[in-house]
């Protein structure tokens, strides 16, 4: 069974960036086959990884709704499963599945159910499952993310962001979710900021596993539309992310 790594937190804190670096770490250290899932409706993990995708789960659902799309003799469930397999992006190091955004009323919950079912089916072929969740805590409450080996709560370097960490931890505990290890990662931080935030961090009861410093190279890559996966190995983002992963026994 694949080992599960999930990243949660509010929007704009750098979950996708850290997800990309985790995938790169696993690939470069030959940890095994990697199945990445972009469960954020505002999907951009493919861009950060430098991968192109043809369709998402939500787009498959919309396709199914069109009259005459499902071939005779095939159930809707069979059609969707086939199309989702076709939408899986495969590369030498990482395979990727995109959830996509809601396309209409009630569609998102169905997409979420399909995502959970297909993750369970597909993950059997991999050593690692890495999930970049949507902003907020919805995938925890819907139990899309469950039986997690390592969950990173990602926060920016602000008191408000750190206080969100406590709410996420409390939700995980209230649902009795199987999260074996829970860690905090603070992004766009420095030693000075971490020292200032330490009282708030201590209140969360979540272990700070490391922080990601501001990296001008990341800003330059984003401005040029380049994949963050291709950052040089000596960049601050790569070095700090790899240092965090070195601390975790996976």
C-alpha positions in Angstrom: 0.0 0.0 0.0 1.2 3.5 -0.9 2.4 5.8 1.9 0.2 8.8 2.1 1.5 12.4 2.3 -1.0 15.2 2.4 -0.6 19.0 2.5 -3.4 21.2 4.0 -3.7 24.8 4.8 -5.4 28.0 3.7 -5.0 29.4 0.2 -1.8 31.1 -0.9 0.5 29.7 1.7 2.6 27.6 -0.7 1.1 24.1 -0.5 1.6 23.5 -4.2 5.2 24.7 -4.1 6.0 22.4 -1.2 4.1 19.5 -2.9 6.3 19.9 -5.9 9.4 19.8 -3.8 8.3 16.7 -2.0 7.7 14.9 -5.3 11.1 16.0 -6.5 12.7 14.8 -3.2 11.1 11.4 -3.5 12.0 11.1 -7.2 15.7 12.2 -6.8 16.2 10.0 -3.8 14.7 7.0 -5.6 12.2 6.4 -2.9 9.8 4.7 -5.3 6.9 5.4 -7.7 5.0 8.6 -7.0 1.3 9.3 -7.6 0.5 13.0 -7.2 -3.1 14.3 -6.8 -4.0 17.9 -7.3 -7.2 18.1 -5.3 -7.4 21.9 -5.4 -10.2 23.3 -7.8 -7.7 26.0 -8.7 -5.4 23.4 -10.2 -1.8 24.4 -10.9 0.3 21.5 -9.6 0.9 20.4 -13.2 2.5 23.7 -14.0 4.8 23.5 -11.0 5.8 20.0 -11.9 6.2 20.8 -15.6 3.5 18.4 -16.8 0.6 18.9 -19.2 -2.8 17.4 -18.7 -5.7 16.8 -21.0 -8.6 16.6 -18.7 -9.7 16.6 -15.0 -12.2 14.6 -13.0 -14.7 17.5 -13.0 -14.4 17.8 -16.8 -15.0 14.1 -17.2 -18.2 14.5 -15.2 -19.3 17.3 -17.5 -18.5 15.2 -20.5 -20.7 12.4 -19.2 -23.6 14.7 -18.9 -23.7 15.4 -22.6 -26.3 13.3 -24.4 -24.9 10.3 -26.4 -21.5 10.5 -24.7 -21.7 7.3 -22.8 -21.5 4.4 -25.3 -24.4 1.9 -25.4 -23.8 -1.1 -23.2 -21.5 0.9 -20.9 -22.6 2.2 -17.5 -21.9 5.8 -16.4 -19.6 4.4 -13.7 -17.6 2.3 -16.2 -17.4 5.3 -18.6 -16.0 7.6 -15.9 -13.5 5.1 -14.6 -12.2 4.6 -18.2 -12.0 8.3 -18.8 -10.2 9.0 -15.5 -7.6 6.3 -16.3 -7.1 8.1 -19.6 -6.8 11.5 -17.9 -3.9 10.2 -15.7 -0.7 12.1 -16.6 2.2 9.8 -16.7 5.9 10.7 -16.7 9.2 9.0 -15.9 9.2 10.1 -12.2 5.6 11.2 -11.3 2.1 10.4 -12.4 -0.6 13.1 -11.8 -4.3 13.2 -11.5 -6.2 16.5 -11.5 -9.5 17.0 -9.7 -10.5 20.3 -11.2 -13.2 22.8 -10.1 -16.9 22.4 -9.6 -18.8 22.8 -12.9 -22.3 23.2 -11.5 -24.6 22.8 -8.5 -24.0 19.5 -6.7 -21.2 18.6 -9.0 -18.3 19.1 -6.6 -19.4 16.4 -4.1 -19.7 13.9 -6.8 -16.3 14.8 -8.1 -15.0 14.4 -4.6 -16.5 10.9 -4.2 -15.0 9.9 -7.5 -11.6 11.3 -6.5 -11.7 9.2 -3.3 -12.7 6.0 -5.1 -10.2 6.4 -7.8 -7.4 7.2 -5.5 -8.1 4.0 -3.6 -8.0 2.0 -6.9 -4.9 3.7 -8.4 -2.7 4.1 -5.3 -2.2 0.3 -5.2 0.2 0.7 -8.2 2.5 3.2 -6.4 4.8 3.5 -3.4 3.8 7.1 -2.5 0.6 9.1 -2.8 1.1 12.9 -2.4 -2.0 15.0 -2.2 -2.1 18.8 -2.7 -5.4 19.7 -1.1 -7.7 22.6 -1.7 -7.5 25.8 0.4 -9.1 25.3 3.8 -10.1 22.0 5.4 -12.8 20.7 3.1 -10.9 17.5 2.0 -10.4 16.6 5.7 -14.1 17.0 6.5 -15.2 15.1 3.4 -12.6 12.4 4.3 -11.0 12.5 0.9 -7.8 12.6 2.8 -7.8 9.7 5.2 -5.4 7.2 6.6 -2.5 9.6 6.2 1.1 8.7 7.1 2.4 12.3 7.1 0.3 15.4 7.0 1.9 18.8 6.6 -0.1 21.8 7.8 1.4 24.7 5.7 1.1 28.2 7.1 2.5 31.6 6.1 4.6 33.5 8.6 1.7 35.4 10.3 -0.1 35.0 13.7 -3.4 34.6 11.8 -1.9 31.8 9.7 -0.5 30.0 12.7 -3.8 30.2 14.5 -5.4 28.5 11.6 -3.1 25.5 12.3 -4.9 24.9 15.6 -8.3 24.8 13.9 -7.0 22.3 11.3 -5.5 20.1 14.0 -8.7 20.2 16.0 -10.8 19.2 12.9 -8.4 16.3 12.2 -8.8 15.1 15.8 -12.6 15.6 15.9 -13.0 13.3 12.9 -10.7 10.7 14.3 -8.8 10.8 11.1 -5.9 8.4 10.9 -3.0 10.8 10.7 0.1 9.1 12.0 2.4 12.2 11.9 1.3 15.8 11.9 3.8 18.6 11.2 3.8 22.3 10.7 5.7 24.0 7.9 6.0 27.8 7.8 6.6 29.4 4.5 8.3 32.7 3.4 9.9 32.8 6.9 13.2 33.5 8.5 14.9 32.6 11.8 13.8 36.0 13.2 10.2 35.5 12.2 10.1 32.0 13.6 11.4 33.3 16.9 8.7 36.0 17.0 6.0 33.4 16.2 7.3 30.7 18.6 4.7 31.5 21.3 1.8 31.1 18.8 3.5 28.0 17.3 3.8 26.4 20.7 0.1 27.0 21.4 -0.8 24.8 18.3 0.7 21.7 19.8 1.9 20.8 16.3 5.6 20.1 15.8 7.4 22.7 13.6 9.4 20.4 11.3 11.0 23.4 9.4 10.4 26.6 7.5 10.8 27.7 3.9 12.6 31.0 3.4 11.6 33.6 0.8 13.4 32.6 -2.5 13.8 35.2 -5.2 14.5 32.3 -7.7 10.9 31.1 -7.1 9.6 34.5 -7.9 11.6 34.6 -11.1 10.5 31.2 -12.2 6.9 32.1 -11.6 7.2 35.3 -13.6 8.7 33.4 -16.5 6.2 30.6 -16.3 8.9 28.0 -15.7 8.3 24.8 -13.7 9.4 25.0 -10.1 10.4 21.4 -10.3 13.4 22.6 -12.4 14.8 25.0 -9.9 18.6 24.6 -9.3 19.5 22.2 -6.5 21.1 25.0 -4.5 18.1 27.2 -4.4 16.7 28.1 -1.0 13.4 26.4 -1.7 14.9 23.1 -2.8 17.5 23.0 0.1 15.0 23.8 2.8 12.3 21.4 1.5 14.8 18.6 1.2 16.0 19.3 4.7 12.5 18.9 6.0 12.0 15.6 4.1 15.3 14.3 5.5 13.9 14.6 9.0 10.9 12.3 8.2 11.3 8.5 8.2 9.3 7.4 5.1 
